Each structure stands twice: as C-alpha cells, then as structure tokens.
Amino acid sequence: MKIEGLLENKSYILEHMPKGFYTCSKNLGIKDESLDFTVILSSKPANAAAMFTQSTFCGAPIPIGKKNVANGILQCFAINSKNANVATGEEGVKNVIEIVDLIAKELDISPEDILPSSTGVIGHQLPIDKIRKGIQNLKDNLVEGGLEKSAEAIMTTDTHPKLKMCKIGNATLVGIAKGSGMIEPNMATLLSYFVTDADIPSATLQTIFREAINQSFNMVSIDTDTSTSDTVAIMANGLAGKVDFQQFKESLTAMSIDLAKEIARDGEGATKLLEVNVDGASSFEQAKKIGKSIVNSPLVKTAIFGKDPNWGRIAMAIGKCEDEIEVNPEKISIYFGDMLIYNGKPINDDNLIKILNYLENPEIIIRVSLGLGTEEATVWGCDLSYDYVEINGSYTT
Amino acid sequence: MKIEGLLENKSYILEHMPKGFYTCSKNLGIKDESLDFTVILSSKPANAAAMFTQSTFCGAPIPIGKKNVANGILQCFAINSKNANVATGEEGVKNVIEIVDLIAKELDISPEDILPSSTGVIGHQLPIDKIRKGIQNLKDNLVEGGLEKSAEAIMTTDTHPKLKMCKIGNATLVGIAKGSGMIEPNMATLLSYFVTDADIPSATLQTIFREAINQSFNMVSIDTDTSTSDTVAIMANGLAGKVDFQQFKESLTAMSIDLAKEIARDGEGATKLLEVNVDGASSFEQAKKIGKSIVNSPLVKTAIFGKDPNWGRIAMAIGKCEDEIEVNPEKISIYFGDMLIYNGKPINDDNLIKILNYLENPEIIIRVSLGLGTEEATVWGCDLSYDYVEINGSYTT
C-alpha cells in the first residue's frame, strides 16, 4: 500500500484519478480572489458515508448534510470556504437549501444527493447573490478529476492543499482535507472528502469509514476548539469494480492518518508535529484521554515550540486527567523519542544534550507508559507558537 | 466590608495584621536571589481548613499536608517557591518529611501541625542542603505580621505579590495568593493562604472555606493546565474572639474572588482580565462548563488579545460543550459588556465601533444567556498573548 501526496508526485496523481468523478473549483469573491467554492460530482449516485461535528452550535449545512447522507447515497459534495454559515439563524438555513437546489438543477441531479459544507468565519450571512451567479455555469466548467483544485478551494488558514491517493486493486482512493485552526474534532474533523471508484456496499462502507476516522481525525487536536462545521465524507461510485474490503479499510485508515498528521503539521502557527503514544493503559479511553491532555496542554505545546526539555509539564498533563482507574506516578515512564526521562523518579540529566538535539526535530514523539494494562492510543497535535497568537488575534478585523 | 490590596494601602495593612501570626521570609538560593522560602506561624495551634489539587501526579508535599490538616488544626504554613518537588520519587517525599521535622524542631511545634507546600519547576530534587541551612536560624528571624513578604516569597512567574485584607468585627482576615501559569484549579488553586485571628470552630471553618473557594478559585482558568501543587489553606487562631459567621463567610468569599481575579489578571502574559457570565442555564454545572469553555478557548483568548470582535468563536465554545440538556442556538443571546451581538441570529453591525472601543478595556465581560433555566455562573480568565508563548517557551532552559 503506497500513499502519494500531491506535492511529492503531481503528475502521477493527475493521471490516476478515480473514474467517474468531475469537479469545478472557482472563486466567487466571498472574501478575496482565491478559490472559495468547489463541487465534486460523481457521474452516478455513489454509496456514501459521512460523520459530522457534535457541536450544538453547528453550521447551517450540517443538518442538511446529515439528512441527505442518511440513505447511504450521495452524488455530489458542494463546499465553500471563507464563510462558515454558522450562527446565521433562519436566513442561513434558507441559503443552504437554495444553494443545494440551484446546484441540483444546474447539474441535473437530486438535491437529496448533495452534501453541502461551509467553512470560514462564523456569524456572517453568505453572499448569496455571488453564490447564485457562480452556480449558473457550473456544468460547462466541470473537469474530470481536478481534485487538487478542490483541495485548494476548501482551504482557509491552511498553508497548502492536502491531497493523498492510493490504489486498491483496480480502484483508486483519493482524500482531500483542510484543517489549521478550531481543530479538536469530536467524531469528525473539519473538512475532509474521499472519493473512490471502488465498488463497496453502503453498509460496509459506513462501518469501514467510521473505524478509519476514529483512528485518525478523531485523534488530532490543534487547539481544543471543536469546530461548528466538522465534516468528513466519502463517495464510492463502483466504476472500478470490487476490491478487497480489508485492503480498502487499511488503505483508508492509513490515508486518514496521513491526512490527520498533515493537518496537525499545518496547524495554525505550528512549527512542529507532536505525536504522543500512550501505552500500558487500563483502557483505550484512558490512553486517549491522557494523550489528548498532553497534546492539548498549552504548557507542553509552548515547551515543544521553545525546544525546552521541561518534561515536568508532561507529568502535570497526565496528572490532571480524571479516570476511574487512577494512574500511579511510581509506575509511569516518560520518553522523548526513545530517551527515557522519568520512570517513577527523574532520570539524571546525562543525556540532556541528546534530548536538546532531539527537540530540534520537526516531528517530536512523546511516549508515556502507564504500567497499568495493555491498551494504547496515539494522538497528534502541534506546538503553540507566536504565529498562532498572531493568526488568531487578527482574523475578522 | 472593605477589602484592601497591598499595593493600594501598604501602611494600613502593615498596622492591621491579625494578632498572633509571625513570619520569616528569606532567600535560600533555590534558583536566584529572590525570596524563595517563607514560614507563617500562629502563636498557638489554630483551627484550620485546606483544599488541594486533584492531580494524580501531585507534588510530594500534598499527601503530607492532607494528613496534617485532617484533624482541623494547623500552626504553620511552610512554603518554598522555584521548585515544586513533583515527580521526584521517594527522595522527594523523604525531603518533605525532613523539612517538616526540622522546622518543627526549630520552632518548637508539632510536625503534624505544619502544612508544607512547594511551587516551581517539576522534576528536580529540592536543594536540601540549602534548605537545611536556611531553617537553622528561622526562630530568631521571625517577625510579627510580615505577610507582605510571604506573598512575595511564594511568587514564581507572578509579576507582583497578591495580598488582601479586611476586618470582620474585631478580627482581621488576610489572604495571600500566587498564580500565573498552570492554572485551572480543580477543587483548589495554585497557592493561597489565609490567616485570621477570628475565633471560628474548625467544622464551621471548613464548611465556610469550601464554599468560598468553590465560588472563587475554582472558577478561574489561565490555561486549562491543572497544577500538581494547588493548595489553599486557612488558619484561624481565635485571638480576636468571636465574629459573625455569615459576615466572615461573605468577607472570605469576596476576598477569595478578589484574589482569584487578581490571579487571572496576572496570568502569564495576560494583557486583559476576561470575565464570563453565563445565565439562563438549566444547572450551575452547565453554566460553569460553558463559562469555562469560553474562557479556556485559545481562539476566544487570542481574539480578546487582538481586540477582535470575532464573537463567532464564543458561539463555537458554547457549541462544543456536551451536556444532558442541550443548548438551542435559537434561544441564546451573546453580549460584549452590555452590547447584544447575537440573539438567535447576528445583530447587525451598527455598533461595531462601540464594540471595538469596548475591547480596548483592560477588563472584558462576555455575557451569555442560554434561555433554558435560571441557573448562572461567573468564571474568570485572561487573554492569550505572545508573552504567554515567550514565558513558557523558555522556562527551564
């Protein structure tokens, strides 16, 4: 199983798009002159699955997407960036419904087969006139493939588009994602879309999809702030025929982890990818909770940014997790990379130079062994830098 | 009830210390040349109460303090800063026991009446030789009062000492506190100590104390990072005779809130105090959870730092709270100060200039009405600035 990233192998990717997917990406002028709108269309209704934010203050498109994917069939993703259509009241809902209807009419598909998404600033109405105008000539501008443009059109504060692809038998799987800020997905991530020409029954697809997402996007946190718009969805149109389900599941999971790490690496202001492995836990939930606590701690994140071997903050982040089975500091080991720094007591500072060198790396791995059981979890995040503060201290104004 | 702060009225405070409390504050050279050690001694065993961190990775002094206060009697607080004595294994525990014994011998009191605390860096053994030496002449250097020096000696990254005092009948209540970073107390705060010469039975004192702390320190968060060393404690030696319990409780609560706000205002790198009032909630827990979610959101905190009226992030922080009774965005109102910005839909931007002016203030109040019930809560925090990143990106090295 080989997963290709857009930047590494552009020509390969352009030649190997899955069959029967068409896109149109354009600038509607929602905020500036960058791409801000994309539709991803399957030539026929596709088996589909999706997961959404659990926010109770969710975006206007979310309930409509949920309703439309409920029967396991979709034919089109329609996404705008630069405006999230959240906290926009009845007018926001009316706008999504109109957009979905206009796209359905223009592309000659059922409105119930469209999954709409919006991402960007909260609390502003969509510029509906501009969107109406942009939909008018969608059909004439569809291109086969073109998902690399879609990956660009869904970006907000991302610094680069995120696209991955791989082959499973005769079929191809492509995933695109955007992330950057307001990222601690709860059952879903900000925005990520997969398309494949593999033939997979809808029920199987939903099971595989849920498991892959829970091991990838749901293990990432940039800043603890669960978005109002998290959506991740897949369409499988079957044009390449049957594939091995196990192989498909492994590929989808690996690609999702790849995209999730890419989102963490490109977190707002991030200079380092932070991976936390927690093992020896009494349950997966305990391992995940402690991993998330470490990866979310502002004190750990600033220490990693500052290349500061202040591992006491890792101990703090472990200690603040409440759990049925309590951790015992005497049984705990903490590592930077493969360097043991604490095992019930501090290890002496002989390898401080080695640790300082390690902290220069762009990817930092923290490992914690709890000594309680056999369960484990891996989570991803990033450091907290001046640039996070700068990017988010001046977003709307 | 008038509460005085040290900086505002130094001479008044020096003249009105509660009776029968002696202190010695000194530099032991734990890190640099600033005060790093203080003992606060009552001339007789005092009724006492204390609350501690719930961290499972707690400091070595915590279990000993818990044991010693269990009978409701204490005679001495002994505190060092610049080293937290956390994650130090058996040697760390042995050191606390030795320190408590040495202080008891030097001051001729029972070791079981001493509450020890340590705050500072995690994962380093205390410089026990320096501490042994510092304890040798403690008794000769005791001064009556002197709590303003104790407030200084317990500081770590605080920018100024925090001391408050008030009269309740003939009695005086003094509180000191330190905060700054690693602050999201869970049932307690970093370090805060109260002394009073009021005569209050131990059981009453414990009840009053718990209620006051739950309304104040437990409602503050600087950075979501619950410390390993949170301790808040009170001694009441009775030398000023009886007081009205209700009045004492009100004073203690008001003083605790005052100190809690002072800690938030002086949070690491903070430029603004952030107060969040949540009302119309279905339970106090729901109001507190939503308040904490807003005050802890890095995106809200950076927006406040940047004076950015990006209230959509408040909506996001409300939405990410899971609760039995779900909020309904249509019923929610959001205010900056007294300016309504959302009530089921965005309010138009007519008062944007007024909001921008408001965001220039050093204290920002966000109000959220949920429209579900009659419960409410107030929490405090601060903004997230470049300086937080700088302070914490280079702490141990």
Interface residues (C-beta under 8 A of the other chain):
Chain A: T53 Q54 S55 T56 F57 C58 A84 V86 A87 T88 G89 E90 E91 V121 I122 G123 H124 Q125 G181 M182 E184 N186 D223 T224 D225 T226 S227 T228 N296 S297 P298 L299 T302 A303 F305 G306 K307 D308 P309 N310 W311 G312 R313 A315 M316 A317 I318 G319 K320 C321 E322 E326 V327 N328 P329 E330 I332 Y342 G344 K345 P346 L356 L384 S385 Y386 Y388 V389 E390 I391 N392 G393 S394 Y395 T396 T397
Chain B: T53 Q54 S55 T56 F57 C58 A84 V86 A87 T88 G89 E90 E91 G92 V121 I122 G123 H124 Q125 G181 M182 E184 N186 D223 T224 D225 T226 S227 T228 N296 S297 P298 L299 T302 A303 F305 G306 K307 D308 P309 N310 W311 G312 R313 A315 M316 A317 I318 G319 K320 C321 E322 E326 V327 N328 P329 E330 I332 Y342 G344 K345 P346 L356 L384 S385 Y386 Y388 V389 E390 I391 N392 G393 S394 Y395 T396 T397
